[in-house]
Amino acid sequence: MRFMVFMRATKDTEAGHQAPTAEAMAAMEAYTNELIKAGVLLDGGGLMPSSQGARVKFSGGKRTVVDGPFAEAKELVAGYMVFQTKDLAECIEWVKRSPNVAPDGESEVEIRPMFLWDDGEMQPQQGSLT
């Protein structure tokens, strides 16, 4: 199954202070290499602060653009990874192995199963992709 793994934003990431220590970066690089070697990591990346982004609100046929920054950093995403594992339990085990690179030691990761396209229709995943 495929899972989207969201790294939650913090006050530091929203302020643009995303420079973890060299030691933290080395630990994250080792973890990422382990994910790649195991065939778990399909994609991933970091996001710029919400002050550099925008939202588009839909209301019927109307579209409204709202420029960042957005309130409540804890509700924002700072980065993501796409994992492929046999089930949620395995995905959780991989996420628990991640180093915590947050400067203040506090961070949160959200894991969500992904829909897959099947013959042009979005379908919930059933079972394993492998």
C-alpha positions as CSV (number, residue, x, y, z in Angstrom):
1,M,0.0,0.0,0.0
2,R,1.1,3.6,-0.5
3,F,1.1,6.1,2.3
4,M,1.6,9.9,2.3
5,V,3.8,10.7,5.3
6,F,3.4,14.4,6.3
7,M,6.0,16.2,8.4
8,R,4.1,18.9,10.4
9,A,5.4,22.5,10.3
10,T,6.7,24.1,13.4
11,K,7.3,27.8,14.3
12,D,10.9,27.3,13.1
13,T,10.0,25.9,9.7
14,E,7.3,28.6,9.2
15,A,9.9,31.2,10.1
16,G,12.3,29.8,7.5
17,H,14.7,28.4,10.1
18,Q,14.9,24.9,8.6
19,A,18.6,24.4,9.2
20,P,19.0,21.3,11.4
21,T,22.4,20.6,12.8
22,A,25.0,18.7,10.6
23,E,24.5,15.7,12.9
24,A,20.7,15.7,12.4
25,M,21.1,16.1,8.7
26,A,23.5,13.1,8.6
27,A,21.1,11.0,10.6
28,M,18.3,11.9,8.2
29,E,20.4,11.1,5.2
30,A,21.2,7.7,6.7
31,Y,17.5,7.0,7.4
32,T,16.5,8.1,3.8
33,N,19.2,5.9,2.3
34,E,17.8,3.0,4.4
35,L,14.3,3.7,3.1
36,I,15.5,3.8,-0.5
37,K,17.6,0.5,-0.1
38,A,14.5,-1.2,1.4
39,G,12.3,0.0,-1.5
40,V,10.0,1.8,0.9
41,L,10.6,5.5,-0.2
42,L,9.0,6.4,-3.5
43,D,9.2,10.2,-3.2
44,G,9.7,13.0,-0.8
45,G,10.6,16.6,-0.3
46,G,10.5,19.7,1.9
47,L,8.2,22.7,1.5
48,M,9.0,26.4,1.8
49,P,7.2,28.3,4.6
50,S,3.5,29.1,4.0
51,S,4.4,32.8,3.7
52,Q,5.7,31.9,0.2
53,G,2.5,30.1,-0.8
54,A,-1.2,30.6,-1.5
55,R,-4.5,28.9,-1.1
56,V,-7.4,28.8,-3.6
57,K,-10.8,28.6,-2.0
58,F,-13.7,27.1,-4.0
59,S,-17.3,28.1,-3.4
60,G,-19.5,26.9,-6.2
61,G,-18.1,28.6,-9.4
62,K,-16.2,31.3,-7.4
63,R,-12.5,31.0,-6.8
64,T,-10.7,33.2,-4.1
65,V,-7.0,33.3,-3.7
66,V,-5.6,33.8,-0.2
67,D,-1.9,34.5,0.1
68,G,0.2,33.1,3.0
69,P,1.3,33.0,5.6
70,F,-1.3,30.8,7.3
71,A,-2.1,30.7,11.0
72,E,-1.4,27.7,13.2
73,A,1.9,26.2,12.1
74,K,1.0,22.9,13.7
75,E,-1.8,22.4,11.1
76,L,0.6,23.0,8.2
77,V,2.9,20.6,6.3
78,A,6.6,21.2,6.1
79,G,7.6,18.1,4.1
80,Y,6.3,14.8,2.8
81,M,7.4,11.3,1.8
82,V,5.5,8.7,-0.1
83,F,6.1,5.2,1.3
84,Q,5.1,1.8,-0.1
85,T,4.7,-0.8,2.6
86,K,2.5,-3.9,3.0
87,D,0.2,-2.1,5.5
88,L,-0.2,0.8,7.9
89,A,1.5,-1.1,10.8
90,E,4.7,-1.5,8.7
91,C,4.5,2.2,7.6
92,I,4.3,3.2,11.3
93,E,7.3,1.1,12.1
94,W,9.4,2.9,9.4
95,V,8.2,6.3,10.6
96,K,9.1,5.5,14.2
97,R,12.7,4.8,13.0
98,S,13.1,8.4,11.7
99,P,15.4,10.7,13.5
100,N,13.8,13.7,15.1
101,V,15.6,16.7,13.4
102,A,13.5,19.4,15.0
103,P,15.8,21.9,16.8
104,D,13.5,22.0,19.9
105,G,13.0,18.2,19.9
106,E,9.3,18.5,19.2
107,S,7.8,17.3,15.9
108,E,4.8,15.4,14.5
109,V,4.3,13.2,11.5
110,E,0.9,12.2,10.0
111,I,0.4,9.1,8.0
112,R,-2.5,8.7,5.5
113,P,-3.3,5.9,3.0
114,M,-3.4,7.1,-0.6
115,F,-6.1,6.4,-3.2
116,L,-4.9,4.8,-6.4
117,W,-6.2,5.3,-9.9
118,D,-7.8,2.2,-11.4
119,D,-9.1,2.4,-15.0
120,G,-9.6,6.1,-14.6
121,E,-11.4,6.0,-11.3
122,M,-10.0,6.8,-7.8
123,Q,-10.2,3.7,-5.7
124,P,-9.2,3.0,-2.1
125,Q,-6.4,0.6,-1.9
126,Q,-7.1,-3.0,-1.2
127,G,-4.2,-5.2,0.0
128,S,-0.6,-4.8,-1.2
129,L,0.8,-3.2,-4.3
130,T,3.7,-5.7,-4.5
